[in-house]
Amino acid sequence: MDRAAGTGAGQGCAVRLPLRPGTARFLVLAGVFVCAACGLVYELELVAMASYLMGDSVTQASVVLSVMVFAMGLGSLAAKRLRRRAAAAFGAVEAALALVGGCSAMALYAVFAWTGAWGGLWRDGPSVVLVAVSLAIGLLIGVEVPLLMELIQRIRRQDPGGAVADLFAADYVGALVGGLAFPFLLLPKFGQLTGALLTGGVNAVVGAALVLGLFGRDLGRRARRVLLVANVLVLALLGTAAVLADDFERAAGRALYGDDLRVSLRTGAQEVALTGGGPGRPLGLYLDGTLRVDGRDERRYHEALVHPAMNGARARVLVLGGGDGLALREVLRYRDVREVQVVDADPRLVRLARTDPGLAALNEHAYDDPRVRVTAADAFQWLRVARGGPYDVVIADLPDPANTASAKLYSREFYGLARRVTAPDGRLAVHAGSAAGSPRAYWTVGATLRAAGLRATAYRVTGVAGREWGLFLASGGPAAPRLAPVPGGPRPHTLKEGSLTAAERAARRTRVTGLPASTLAHPRY
């Protein structure tokens, strides 16, 4: 067994250590723990940043994790050539990993902010950078484990199976700590950019301390000097980037949203940005980098979403989503509405809609109306345990059914829950994305409504600069609800006589037939 261990150790068994072998071995395993924690933080940070910038968290997680695992295999093979100089190689790998991993979020954000709108050959530039960075981090992480195994065996010969067990135990526990530290400490306290940079700094310090402190005598003077200078430079770069992170984020925000950016904040649920909102400057509300509200045409959307559903009994209204208060504004224009329940997952967006002068003016201070009650909750979970109702009108003002994160809000189960809290003659208004831009997703919503036992009428409206919204008006009655002006109701600004008929015809022109319903177990968006 000693021969096998000695063979695995190569020429390094005679390494001179400043500490007793047991203590040195413990410190190496502690280094494994920290490096594993840092490696998992890099993975999670890339997934989170890519999901925020490019949407569809499942796709981004699949790309990052699969590329990294593949690259780790390549890194393990490459480590064979580095075993003779395991200490120096490990120090260099950790310095490179700290730099690449620490700066990865900032690099991805920079590419998205400054080049994401180039189009042409660079249309998928951010995705290319994501794959390249994932590949580089995976390669470096893959080199780590074989080199650490070599260093452990150089400290004290051991049954290779036992050494592998100890090393992987430290690695897995470190991964657990890193996986918990990212969402509960680094992300909420430091944000994605500074959190990644801080992780890189820890990675560099631990890697340099392990090599220079324990295996410095195994390195030549020149190698020690080069490794020390390299790590000092890496720490200087990471520290400078951390100091400038706020300035960088503001500059990136201006590149994304223009010079009119007023508010940019991470709420925990999403990234929220506000532009304009002053005299002669239409307000823009961006959620996760996508324009959701444009002050130039938002009435076309919100009036078309709300007013057709108000044709009938409307004493009690439920608004799912719509934290910006704009759908709520239209509901409150009906004086016979007695109660409106708003359920939105982002309380900070609701607070912004109450307090921001531009957004509050646009929603006409809807949240100050005594008829309004607000609950901060996921719409799906709230419907599962809802004890209110029945509601005469349900307004589903939710994000587009564009990815797996929002798919549950457009599932058969979701519409079944919504139907349960809707009065027998009540109406459900649904925003369903773009009928012209994503007709399959739009008409899948129609198929899903039918699968939930609802009859729906499709219609679509257009705004400025090519913006377009596909909508459904549904009910559980024997026939699909009719699109018609509300007798005696408030006069909409944009819905004119005959416009609803034209909106229904426009939606029919995009029809896609034969689509199955979307469910929780089989999302189809």
Disulfide bonds with the S-S distance in Angstrom:
none
